[in-house]
Amino acid sequence: MSFVGWVGANDTSETKAAEEELKRTVVHLKHMREQVVVWQKKMAAYIQSAQALLKHSPKGGGHNANKMHALKTKGVSVAHSLYDSLKDLWKAQDAFLHAKENFVYFSHSDASSPLK
Protein backbone atom coordinates (compact mmCIF):
# COMPACT_ATOMS: atom_id res chain seq x y z
CA MET A 1 0.00 0.00 0.00
CA SER A 2 1.38 3.38 -0.94
CA PHE A 3 0.76 6.50 1.07
CA VAL A 4 2.36 8.85 -1.44
CA GLY A 5 -0.16 11.08 -3.15
CA TRP A 6 -2.90 11.13 -0.52
CA VAL A 7 -4.84 14.35 -0.87
CA GLY A 8 -6.69 16.06 1.94
CA ALA A 9 -5.13 14.19 4.84
CA ASN A 10 -3.16 16.25 7.31
CA ASP A 11 0.52 15.56 7.91
CA THR A 12 -0.05 13.94 11.29
CA SER A 13 -2.49 11.34 9.97
CA GLU A 14 -0.20 10.59 7.02
CA THR A 15 2.72 10.11 9.40
CA LYS A 16 0.66 7.86 11.66
CA ALA A 17 -0.57 5.82 8.70
CA ALA A 18 2.97 5.48 7.38
CA GLU A 19 4.18 4.44 10.83
CA GLU A 20 1.45 1.77 11.09
CA GLU A 21 2.34 0.44 7.65
CA LEU A 22 6.00 0.35 8.66
CA LYS A 23 5.12 -1.63 11.80
CA ARG A 24 3.07 -4.12 9.76
CA THR A 25 5.88 -4.62 7.28
CA VAL A 26 8.40 -5.18 10.08
CA VAL A 27 6.21 -7.92 11.56
CA HIS A 28 5.75 -9.51 8.14
CA LEU A 29 9.47 -9.27 7.38
CA LYS A 30 10.34 -11.01 10.66
CA HIS A 31 7.83 -13.77 9.91
CA MET A 32 9.25 -14.31 6.42
CA ARG A 33 12.79 -14.48 7.80
CA GLU A 34 11.63 -17.15 10.24
CA GLN A 35 10.07 -19.12 7.37
CA VAL A 36 13.32 -19.02 5.41
CA VAL A 37 15.22 -20.31 8.44
CA VAL A 38 12.73 -23.18 8.82
CA TRP A 39 13.18 -24.21 5.18
CA GLN A 40 16.96 -23.83 5.41
CA LYS A 41 16.95 -26.25 8.33
CA LYS A 42 14.75 -28.70 6.42
CA MET A 43 17.11 -28.47 3.44
CA ALA A 44 20.11 -29.15 5.69
CA ALA A 45 18.33 -32.21 7.14
CA TYR A 46 17.53 -33.41 3.61
CA ILE A 47 21.17 -33.06 2.56
CA GLN A 48 22.33 -34.99 5.62
CA SER A 49 19.84 -37.78 4.88
CA ALA A 50 20.96 -37.97 1.26
CA GLN A 51 24.62 -38.07 2.27
CA ALA A 52 23.96 -40.84 4.81
CA LEU A 53 22.04 -42.91 2.26
CA LEU A 54 24.78 -42.50 -0.34
CA LYS A 55 27.46 -43.37 2.21
CA HIS A 56 25.76 -46.64 3.19
CA SER A 57 24.77 -47.73 -0.30
CA PRO A 58 26.73 -45.99 -3.05
CA LYS A 59 25.25 -48.21 -5.79
CA GLY A 60 21.68 -47.47 -4.74
CA GLY A 61 20.10 -50.70 -5.98
CA GLY A 62 16.93 -52.49 -4.83
CA HIS A 63 15.27 -51.14 -1.72
CA ASN A 64 17.76 -48.29 -1.55
CA ALA A 65 16.72 -47.17 -5.03
CA ASN A 66 13.20 -46.63 -3.70
CA LYS A 67 14.61 -44.72 -0.73
CA MET A 68 16.75 -42.61 -3.05
CA HIS A 69 13.78 -41.81 -5.30
CA ALA A 70 11.67 -40.79 -2.29
CA LEU A 71 14.55 -38.69 -0.98
CA LYS A 72 14.97 -36.94 -4.34
CA THR A 73 11.26 -36.17 -4.46
CA LYS A 74 11.40 -34.75 -0.96
CA GLY A 75 14.50 -32.74 -1.86
CA VAL A 76 12.77 -31.16 -4.83
CA SER A 77 9.79 -30.25 -2.66
CA VAL A 78 11.98 -28.73 0.06
CA ALA A 79 14.04 -26.82 -2.52
CA HIS A 80 10.89 -25.34 -4.09
CA SER A 81 9.54 -24.35 -0.68
CA LEU A 82 12.85 -22.74 0.27
CA TYR A 83 12.89 -20.84 -3.03
CA ASP A 84 9.29 -19.68 -2.53
CA SER A 85 10.13 -18.53 1.00
CA LEU A 86 13.11 -16.59 -0.31
CA LYS A 87 10.91 -14.91 -2.94
CA ASP A 88 8.41 -13.98 -0.23
CA LEU A 89 11.24 -12.62 1.91
CA TRP A 90 12.46 -10.45 -0.96
CA LYS A 91 8.93 -9.12 -1.47
CA ALA A 92 8.65 -8.41 2.26
CA GLN A 93 11.98 -6.57 2.18
CA ASP A 94 10.77 -4.45 -0.74
CA ALA A 95 7.54 -3.65 1.11
CA PHE A 96 9.53 -2.74 4.22
CA LEU A 97 11.83 -0.41 2.28
CA HIS A 98 8.85 1.26 0.62
CA ALA A 99 7.08 1.71 3.96
CA LYS A 100 10.28 3.06 5.50
CA GLU A 101 10.64 5.60 2.67
CA ASN A 102 7.02 6.71 3.16
CA PHE A 103 7.47 7.04 6.90
CA VAL A 104 10.64 9.09 6.53
CA TYR A 105 9.01 11.27 3.86
CA PHE A 106 5.91 12.01 5.91
CA SER A 107 7.83 12.35 9.17
CA HIS A 108 10.05 15.03 7.70
CA SER A 109 7.08 16.93 6.28
CA ASP A 110 5.07 16.65 9.52
CA ALA A 111 5.65 19.66 11.78
CA SER A 112 4.74 17.63 14.89
CA SER A 113 7.12 14.78 14.06
CA PRO A 114 10.08 14.12 16.36
CA LEU A 115 12.18 13.62 13.22
CA LYS A 116 11.63 17.23 12.13
QUIKA-V819313 format. One record per residue. N is the residue number from 1. RES is the residue in one letter. SS is DSSP state (@ for helix, = for strand, . for the rest). OMEGA is omega in whole degrees, -180 to 180 (* if undefined). Layout:
BEGIN
((N & RES & SS & OMEGA) (N & RES & SS & OMEGA))
END
This chain:
BEGIN
((1 & M & . & -179) (2 & S & . & 179) (3 & F & . & -180) (4 & V & . & 176) (5 & G & . & 176) (6 & W & . & -179) (7 & V & . & 175) (8 & G & . & 179) (9 & A & . & 179) (10 & N & . & -175) (11 & D & @ & -178) (12 & T & @ & -180) (13 & S & @ & 177) (14 & E & @ & 179) (15 & T & @ & 179) (16 & K & @ & 179) (17 & A & @ & 179) (18 & A & @ & 178) (19 & E & @ & 178) (20 & E & @ & 178) (21 & E & @ & 178) (22 & L & @ & 178) (23 & K & @ & 179) (24 & R & @ & -178) (25 & T & @ & 177) (26 & V & @ & 179) (27 & V & @ & 180) (28 & H & @ & 179) (29 & L & @ & 178) (30 & K & @ & 179) (31 & H & @ & -179) (32 & M & @ & 176) (33 & R & @ & 178) (34 & E & @ & 179) (35 & Q & @ & 179) (36 & V & @ & 179) (37 & V & @ & 178) (38 & V & @ & -178) (39 & W & @ & 175) (40 & Q & @ & 178) (41 & K & @ & 178) (42 & K & @ & 178) (43 & M & @ & 178) (44 & A & @ & 178) (45 & A & @ & 177) (46 & Y & @ & -179) (47 & I & @ & 178) (48 & Q & @ & 179) (49 & S & @ & 180) (50 & A & @ & 179) (51 & Q & @ & 179) (52 & A & @ & 179) (53 & L & @ & 179) (54 & L & @ & -180) (55 & K & @ & -176) (56 & H & @ & 180) (57 & S & . & -176) (58 & P & . & -179) (59 & K & . & 174) (60 & G & . & -180) (61 & G & . & 174) (62 & G & . & -178) (63 & H & @ & -180) (64 & N & @ & 177) (65 & A & @ & 177) (66 & N & @ & 178) (67 & K & @ & -179) (68 & M & @ & 179) (69 & H & @ & 179) (70 & A & @ & 180) (71 & L & @ & 178) (72 & K & @ & 179) (73 & T & @ & 179) (74 & K & @ & 180) (75 & G & @ & 178) (76 & V & @ & 180) (77 & S & @ & 180) (78 & V & @ & 180) (79 & A & @ & 178) (80 & H & @ & 180) (81 & S & @ & 177) (82 & L & @ & 179) (83 & Y & @ & 179) (84 & D & @ & 178) (85 & S & @ & 178) (86 & L & @ & 177) (87 & K & @ & 179) (88 & D & @ & 178) (89 & L & @ & 179) (90 & W & @ & 178) (91 & K & @ & 179) (92 & A & @ & 177) (93 & Q & @ & 177) (94 & D & @ & 179) (95 & A & @ & 178) (96 & F & @ & -179) (97 & L & @ & 178) (98 & H & @ & 179) (99 & A & @ & 179) (100 & K & @ & 178) (101 & E & @ & 179) (102 & N & @ & -179) (103 & F & @ & 180) (104 & V & @ & 180) (105 & Y & @ & -177) (106 & F & @ & 179) (107 & S & @ & -180) (108 & H & @ & 179) (109 & S & @ & -178) (110 & D & . & -178) (111 & A & . & -178) (112 & S & . & -176) (113 & S & . & 176) (114 & P & . & 179) (115 & L & . & -177) (116 & K & . & *))
END
